[in-house]
Amino acid sequence: MAVECCDRWQVYFRLQELGIACQCRPHQPLWVDITSPNAALQLWSVVRHVSGSRQDLAQWLDHCWQLAV
């Protein structure tokens, strides 16, 4: 999944907070070491949060609230 250059550092710092090994160097792609399904899900969630439109994120949240547990 592609992450815009201006969003790359935000994703990098959030993954660092989550304890996921990653590297981000100027003018280089973000490198992430995915070692578990949980780490993959967290990466997906962080990228979705950063790159999704406000409307898409609001619809996703609304959908989650409507799920039957």
C-alpha positions in Angstrom: 0.0 0.0 0.0 1.4 3.4 -1.0 1.7 6.2 1.6 2.1 9.8 0.5 5.5 11.3 1.2 4.0 13.9 3.6 2.2 11.1 5.6 5.2 8.7 5.8 6.7 10.2 8.9 3.4 10.2 10.7 2.9 6.5 10.0 6.5 5.8 11.0 6.2 7.5 14.4 2.9 5.8 15.1 4.3 2.4 14.3 7.3 3.2 16.6 4.8 3.9 19.4 3.1 0.6 18.7 6.5 -1.2 19.0 6.6 -2.3 15.3 10.1 -2.2 13.8 10.3 0.2 10.9 12.7 2.5 9.1 12.0 5.8 7.3 14.8 7.6 5.5 14.5 10.8 3.5 13.4 10.1 -0.1 13.1 6.4 0.5 10.0 4.2 1.0 8.9 3.3 4.5 10.1 -0.1 5.5 8.1 -2.1 8.0 9.0 -5.4 9.6 5.7 -7.4 9.9 6.2 -10.4 12.2 2.7 -11.2 13.2 -0.9 -10.9 12.1 -1.5 -8.3 14.8 1.3 -6.2 13.5 -0.1 -6.5 9.9 -3.5 -5.3 11.2 -2.0 -2.4 13.1 -0.1 -1.3 10.0 -3.3 -1.5 7.9 -5.2 0.5 10.6 -2.5 3.2 10.8 -2.2 3.6 7.0 -6.0 3.7 6.7 -6.3 6.4 9.4 -3.6 8.6 7.8 -4.6 8.1 4.1 -8.4 7.8 4.4 -10.7 10.7 3.7 -12.8 12.0 6.6 -15.9 10.7 5.0 -14.5 7.2 4.5 -13.3 7.1 8.1 -16.7 8.3 9.4 -18.5 5.6 7.4 -16.1 2.9 8.6 -16.7 4.0 12.2 -20.5 4.0 11.7 -20.3 0.5 10.2 -18.3 -0.7 13.2 -20.9 0.7 15.6 -23.6 -1.2 13.8 -21.9 -4.6 13.9 -23.6 -7.1 16.1 -21.3 -8.6 18.8 
